[in-house]
């Protein structure tokens, strides 16, 4: 198992420039001038940070954990872990029909179902698996079902750094949960014959104003340690022969559903998702391509993705 850890001391650069866009939903051709890229992750850091699934890393006391496997696929998925908040900011990975070919079963262990991440120093980690007996699920951010192409890749998705606390209804196999429906839909988009690659970023909110709180306003922590997101988000960038298209999803973390929640009602364009999360997604695209696909009007985005 090849494992890489990187302490990234890099400022977060948010998109500031908004450009006008075509009013059609199926025009995925890239703009002609694709040279400039002011907000990309630095080339002097870990080369993997240049991959298209990577957001602009926050830096400070956050650590980027890059999990790789001993196979032709290489990088399995990556996490940005906030050492102060003892919570992950996001998991990012690539997905297509190759990674969705099942060759193994879901990892299971009687003694170590949710292993500690070997990349994270012990002094930066949780003192325990704080999910047990709390009523919250171990919510995979890079799902096990997205990584059944090898046992090594699937095993790594069970690291505690890839988990966020999720209400059972939010993570349930039913027709009401938008998170569960979206995970299935993401695999469908990735497995389409026209898809060359789907770049995925997922996570839960961990800032002070975007976490669940107690009645007195104090943070509601799992066993005094891990933050519980008030919202979950997904950013998708799809590449095919015509170019790129992108969509975001923003959903409230609820403990019950009385009716189905449609994916279309959770959809946002990437620019709006960046404003909600403070994360600069798909920063390694050339600036004009990035600005074009991230600022398309929501109705155009929804039509392009069949929402």
FENTA-V554504 format. One line per field, one symbol per residue. ss: DSSP state (h for helix, s for strand, l for the rest). psi: psi as a letter, one per 40 degrees, with the letter a starting at -180 (. if undefined). A space follows every 50 residues. Layout:
ss: ???
psi: ???
This chain:
ss: llssssslllllllllllllllllllllllllllllllllllllllhhhh lllllllllllsssssssllllllssssssssllllssssssssslllll lllllllllllllllllllllhhhlllllllllllssssslllhhhllll hhhhhhlllhhhsssssllllllllllhhhhhhhhhhhhhhlllllssss sssslllhhhslslllllslsslllsslslssssssssssllssssssss sslllllllllllhhhsslhhhhhhhhlllllllllhhhhhhhhlllhhh hhhhlll
psi: hhhhihhhghihhihdhhiiiieieegehiidhfdigdeiiieeahddee idehihidabfihhhhhiifaedbhciiihhhddefiidiiiiihaddee hheiihhhhdegdgiiheehideeiieigedhfeeiighhdhideegeei ddddddeeideeiihhidddeigiedhdddddddddddddeidehdihhh hiaiheidefiiiideeihhihfechihidiiihhhhhhadebiiiiihh iihieiheiihiddeeiiiddddddddehgifeeiidddddddeeiiddd ddddef.
